[in-house]
Amino acid sequence: MKVLFLGTAAAEGVPGLFCGCEVCCIARQRGGKDLRTRSSIFIDHTLKIDLPPDTLHHVFTYQLDLSRLKHLLITHTHEDHLALHELGYLLPGFAYRELPLSMYGSADFVRALDYMPDQVRNALDVQVMQPFTPYQIDCYTVIPVLAYHREDEQCFNYIVSDGEKTLLYMCDTGWYRDATWRYLAGVQLDAVIAECTKGFVDAPYDTHLGLKEVLQLKERLHAMGTTHAQTRWAVTHFSHNGRPLQEELEAFCQPHGIEVAYDGWMMAL
């Protein structure tokens, strides 16, 4: 399984569009891995998670052919993860491709599509997913687990298995609630891609994680037997508020056996 990180930023991307904070200024000066776009991953160029507003940039930068994309998983409806207006460009005249495009997510995600024109809805094959239920999508088993992110919406993180390797993609979420912990107790993970919006900052809001919580998460999943000694760990989904400069993140994370994702990184499992 190969995971391409198309973007690794939260809504407050680095460098921020209108932002003049120290972190954004440094990122613009340094370039490279410190330049982040909004988060999405692409598994084996087959299974994409989330549709951020930066998707066209991802297509150009990584030479993607999304005319071949068949399966799109959505974590939740915040605009940095679901740019609804982009779905209009599936239609004939804008795109020459086979339709429908299969999209998957919670019932709340499907309700968000009610605001789209009928011709856009007709270009989609939408499947409502239930939490903790396995779904067969091509050669993958996909299991949505409940994230803790919004009170007014059922948000998902995703377990994806190709029959050989199993990963958990967890962004956006705060500390999991009991139902998700109970489910994960019966799972074996070969990779965990953990969100790290708060980075180095111990912010008071609890619907995202920071480095401190990621270390606690790593310890708990290992104690549960959900992860093992060879499980790979990576952090992604950074906000400029958490000082997510690549060099500083790597210096902190590497002693803990955690890799730091950056835009364009390929993680081979």
C-alpha positions as CSV (number, residue, x, y, z in Angstrom):
1,M,0.0,0.0,0.0
2,K,1.3,3.4,-0.9
3,V,-0.1,6.6,0.6
4,L,0.6,9.9,-1.1
5,F,0.1,12.9,1.1
6,L,-1.3,15.5,-1.2
7,G,-1.6,18.1,1.6
8,T,-0.8,18.3,5.2
9,A,-2.3,21.5,6.5
10,A,-5.4,22.3,8.5
11,A,-7.8,25.1,7.5
12,E,-5.2,27.6,8.8
13,G,-2.8,26.5,6.1
14,V,0.9,27.3,6.1
15,P,1.6,29.8,4.8
16,G,-1.8,31.4,5.5
17,L,-3.4,33.2,2.6
18,F,-3.8,36.5,4.4
19,C,-1.5,35.8,7.3
20,G,1.6,37.6,8.4
21,C,2.4,35.6,11.5
22,E,6.0,34.6,12.2
23,V,5.4,30.9,11.2
24,C,3.8,31.8,7.8
25,C,6.6,34.3,7.0
26,I,9.3,31.7,7.8
27,A,7.5,29.1,5.7
28,R,7.2,31.4,2.7
29,Q,11.0,32.2,3.0
30,R,12.1,28.6,3.5
31,G,9.7,27.0,1.0
32,G,10.0,23.2,0.5
33,K,8.5,21.0,3.2
34,D,7.3,24.1,5.2
35,L,4.8,25.0,2.4
36,R,1.6,23.1,3.2
37,T,-1.7,22.8,1.5
38,R,-5.0,21.5,2.9
39,S,-5.0,17.8,3.9
40,S,-5.8,14.9,1.7
41,I,-4.3,11.5,1.0
42,F,-4.4,9.2,-2.1
43,I,-4.0,5.5,-1.5
44,D,-2.4,3.6,-4.5
45,H,-3.9,6.3,-6.8
46,T,-7.2,4.5,-6.3
47,L,-8.8,5.6,-3.0
48,K,-8.8,9.3,-2.2
49,I,-9.7,10.7,1.2
50,D,-11.2,14.2,1.2
51,L,-11.6,16.9,-1.5
52,P,-9.9,20.1,-0.2
53,P,-10.0,23.4,-2.1
54,D,-6.4,22.9,-3.0
55,T,-7.2,19.8,-5.2
56,L,-6.4,21.5,-8.5
57,H,-3.0,22.5,-7.1
58,H,-2.5,18.9,-6.2
59,V,-3.4,17.7,-9.7
60,F,-0.9,20.1,-11.3
61,T,1.9,19.6,-8.7
62,Y,1.8,15.8,-8.5
63,Q,0.6,15.1,-12.1
64,L,-2.6,13.3,-11.0
65,D,-5.2,12.0,-13.4
66,L,-8.4,12.4,-11.4
67,S,-10.4,11.5,-14.5
68,R,-9.6,8.0,-13.4
69,L,-10.6,8.5,-9.8
70,K,-13.5,6.2,-8.8
71,H,-13.7,6.3,-5.0
72,L,-13.7,9.4,-2.8
73,L,-14.1,9.1,1.0
74,I,-15.2,12.2,3.0
75,T,-14.3,12.6,6.6
76,H,-16.6,15.6,7.3
77,T,-18.1,18.7,5.7
78,H,-15.8,21.4,6.8
79,E,-14.7,23.3,3.7
80,D,-11.0,22.4,4.1
81,H,-12.0,18.8,3.6
82,L,-15.0,19.0,1.3
83,A,-15.0,21.8,-1.4
84,L,-18.5,21.2,-2.6
85,H,-18.3,23.7,-5.4
86,E,-15.6,21.6,-7.0
87,L,-18.1,18.8,-7.7
88,G,-19.7,21.0,-10.3
89,Y,-16.7,20.5,-12.5
90,L,-17.5,16.8,-12.9
91,L,-20.2,17.7,-15.4
92,P,-19.9,17.2,-19.2
93,G,-18.3,20.3,-20.7
94,F,-16.1,20.7,-17.7
95,A,-14.8,17.2,-17.5
96,Y,-14.6,14.3,-19.9
97,R,-14.7,11.2,-17.8
98,E,-16.9,8.2,-16.8
99,L,-19.7,9.0,-14.4
100,P,-20.8,8.6,-11.7
101,L,-18.1,9.2,-9.2
102,S,-18.5,7.1,-6.1
103,M,-18.5,9.1,-2.9
104,Y,-18.8,7.8,0.7
105,G,-19.4,9.4,4.0
106,S,-21.9,9.9,6.8
107,A,-25.5,10.8,6.6
108,D,-24.6,14.3,7.4
109,F,-22.3,14.5,4.5
110,V,-25.1,13.2,2.2
111,R,-27.4,16.0,3.6
112,A,-24.8,18.5,2.6
113,L,-25.2,17.4,-1.0
114,D,-28.9,18.5,-0.9
115,Y,-27.7,22.0,-1.7
116,M,-26.1,20.9,-4.9
117,P,-27.9,21.2,-8.2
118,D,-29.7,18.0,-9.4
119,Q,-27.2,17.5,-12.3
120,V,-24.3,17.4,-9.9
121,R,-26.1,14.9,-7.6
122,N,-26.8,12.7,-10.7
123,A,-23.1,12.7,-11.4
124,L,-22.4,11.0,-8.0
125,D,-23.0,7.6,-6.7
126,V,-23.3,8.4,-3.0
127,Q,-23.1,5.7,-0.3
128,V,-24.0,6.4,3.3
129,M,-21.6,4.7,5.6
130,Q,-22.4,3.5,9.2
131,P,-19.7,3.7,11.8
132,F,-17.7,0.6,12.7
133,T,-19.1,-1.2,9.6
134,P,-16.7,-2.8,7.0
135,Y,-17.3,-1.9,3.4
136,Q,-15.6,-3.5,0.4
137,I,-14.4,-0.8,-2.0
138,D,-12.4,-2.4,-4.9
139,C,-9.6,-4.4,-3.2
140,Y,-9.9,-2.5,0.1
141,T,-11.8,-3.0,3.2
142,V,-12.8,0.4,4.6
143,I,-14.2,0.9,8.1
144,P,-15.4,4.3,9.2
145,V,-14.8,5.0,12.9
146,L,-16.3,7.9,14.8
147,A,-14.1,10.9,15.2
148,Y,-14.6,13.5,17.9
149,H,-14.8,16.8,16.0
150,R,-18.2,18.4,15.6
151,E,-21.3,18.2,17.9
152,D,-23.6,18.9,15.0
153,E,-22.2,16.3,12.6
154,Q,-21.2,12.7,12.5
155,C,-17.5,12.8,11.5
156,F,-15.4,9.9,10.4
157,N,-11.8,8.7,10.5
158,Y,-11.0,5.7,8.3
159,I,-9.4,2.3,8.7
160,V,-8.2,1.1,5.3
161,S,-6.9,-2.4,4.7
162,D,-5.6,-4.0,1.4
163,G,-5.5,-7.5,3.0
164,E,-1.8,-7.2,3.8
165,K,-1.5,-3.8,5.6
166,T,-4.0,-1.9,7.6
167,L,-3.8,1.8,8.4
168,L,-5.8,4.3,10.4
169,Y,-6.2,7.8,9.0
170,M,-7.4,10.1,11.8
171,C,-8.0,13.7,10.9
172,D,-9.9,15.8,12.1
173,T,-10.5,14.5,15.6
174,G,-9.8,15.2,19.2
175,W,-9.4,12.5,21.8
176,Y,-11.6,9.5,20.9
177,R,-14.7,8.8,22.8
178,D,-15.4,5.3,24.3
179,A,-17.2,3.7,21.3
180,T,-14.1,4.3,19.1
181,W,-11.7,3.1,21.7
182,R,-13.7,-0.1,22.2
183,Y,-13.7,-0.8,18.5
184,L,-10.0,-0.2,18.1
185,A,-9.3,-2.7,20.9
186,G,-10.1,-5.4,18.3
187,V,-8.1,-4.1,15.4
188,Q,-4.4,-4.6,14.4
189,L,-2.8,-1.5,12.7
190,D,0.3,-1.4,10.6
191,A,0.2,2.4,10.3
192,V,-1.4,5.3,12.1
193,I,-1.6,8.7,10.5
194,A,-2.5,11.0,13.3
195,E,-3.7,14.5,13.1
196,C,-1.6,17.1,14.9
197,T,-3.4,20.4,14.4
198,K,-2.2,22.0,17.7
199,G,1.4,21.0,17.2
200,F,3.6,22.3,20.0
201,V,0.8,24.5,21.4
202,D,-1.3,23.2,24.3
203,A,-4.5,24.9,23.1
204,P,-7.7,24.6,25.1
205,Y,-10.0,23.3,22.4
206,D,-10.5,19.5,22.4
207,T,-11.6,18.7,18.9
208,H,-8.0,18.4,17.6
209,L,-4.8,16.8,18.8
210,G,-1.3,18.2,19.4
211,L,2.0,16.5,19.9
212,K,1.3,15.8,23.6
213,E,-1.9,14.0,22.8
214,V,-0.3,12.1,19.9
215,L,2.3,10.7,22.3
216,Q,-0.5,9.7,24.7
217,L,-2.4,8.1,21.8
218,K,0.7,6.1,20.7
219,E,1.2,4.8,24.2
220,R,-2.5,3.8,24.6
221,L,-2.8,2.0,21.3
222,H,0.3,0.1,22.0
223,A,-0.9,-0.9,25.5
224,M,-4.2,-2.1,24.0
225,G,-2.3,-4.3,21.5
226,T,-3.8,-2.4,18.6
227,T,-0.4,-1.3,17.4
228,H,2.8,-3.3,17.4
229,A,6.6,-2.7,17.4
230,Q,6.7,-2.3,13.6
231,T,3.6,0.0,13.3
232,R,4.6,3.1,11.5
233,W,3.4,6.5,12.9
234,A,3.1,9.8,11.1
235,V,1.6,13.1,12.0
236,T,-0.2,15.4,9.6
237,H,-2.9,18.2,9.4
238,F,-1.0,21.1,10.9
239,S,-2.2,24.6,11.8
240,H,0.2,27.6,11.7
241,N,-1.0,28.2,15.3
242,G,0.9,25.1,16.4
243,R,4.3,26.2,14.9
244,P,4.5,23.3,12.4
245,L,7.9,24.0,10.9
246,Q,9.2,20.7,9.5
247,E,12.7,20.8,11.0
248,E,11.3,21.5,14.5
249,L,8.7,18.8,14.2
250,E,11.2,16.2,13.0
251,A,13.5,17.0,15.9
252,F,10.7,16.4,18.3
253,C,9.1,13.4,16.7
254,Q,12.0,11.3,15.5
255,P,13.1,10.2,19.0
256,H,9.5,8.9,19.5
257,G,9.5,6.9,16.3
258,I,7.0,9.3,14.6
259,E,7.5,10.5,11.0
260,V,6.4,14.0,10.0
261,A,4.3,14.1,6.8
262,Y,4.8,16.9,4.2
263,D,3.1,17.7,1.0
264,G,4.1,15.2,-1.7
265,W,5.5,12.6,0.7
266,M,4.9,9.0,-0.3
267,M,4.5,6.6,2.6
268,A,5.1,3.0,1.4
269,L,3.8,0.2,3.7
